[in-house]
Amino acid sequence: MKSKSQIYAKTGFTIIELLTIMSIIVILVGALLPALNMIRWYARYTTQKNQFRNIETGLQTYEFDYGEYPDSGALDTTDEPYCGAMKLAEAMAGQDGLGFNPDSKFTADDGTGDTELYPPFTDAPWYYENLKKRKEYLEAKDVQLSSLTGLYGTNIGDFPFPDEVALLSDVYKRNELRNSKGTKLGMPILYYRADPAKLLHDANYPDNPDNIYNYTDNQDLLELGVPWSPSIVHPLYQDKYGNEPGYVFYQKTMDESALPIERPYNKNSYILISAGGDGIFGNGGSMRTKDVYNFAGAE
């Protein structure tokens, strides 16, 4: 008959067996972690693409209403800095997130003459009449708006009215700053409208007046760097030698399937760009660092 000690000795694991099991677990976790991270980043990438699709639907509806896509030029009608990213946000949601005012001329001071297009809330009847005119081209769930100071703090360059002008953010929430509600924000979505009357996409001559896209549309915004470290220069801001202007923009948006003829993607419509997971415009490479575009090209 076996003693109790003999019986109990066979019911547990030895130290060697436990260490072996733990080693196997560590190896499995190490092998699975990169795959899990890739799945997580791909999910964010897909979410950003879905946001672009929602914006595209809004822009198509806007184009149906007004006969053209919103302008994306770097300046407003008074020659104040008011870039493509800001005009996109206003067209899709208005400068206050309550809808686009059809009377807009896309001016940074949110008005035309003495008319205030996006006034602060008031109980006056004219305010509700103003709201009735508005058009929402993006649903509230698809909009993450912030002011320029909400995204960049005091590093706002030459932009006027930084507390009022809206920007539409991507889904990555890379920014270390938070808006007035304490929400972590993504980087602005850049918007460039094509000029179908033009014929070229000349990366070696970025200032060619015949280029279909104008790299300067968001250059003032790119010049601000990244909110958490303004000294970081966006590659999208630079030329091929690491200086300004936007050689990289033309390279990143070139339709490689059309080579050797240089043509951009979406040559008859527009380009949207998210800075991706690292929050830096113009990067490529891994899922975590590459930009996201509204076309299926090299990213």
Disulfide bonds with the S-S distance in Angstrom:
none
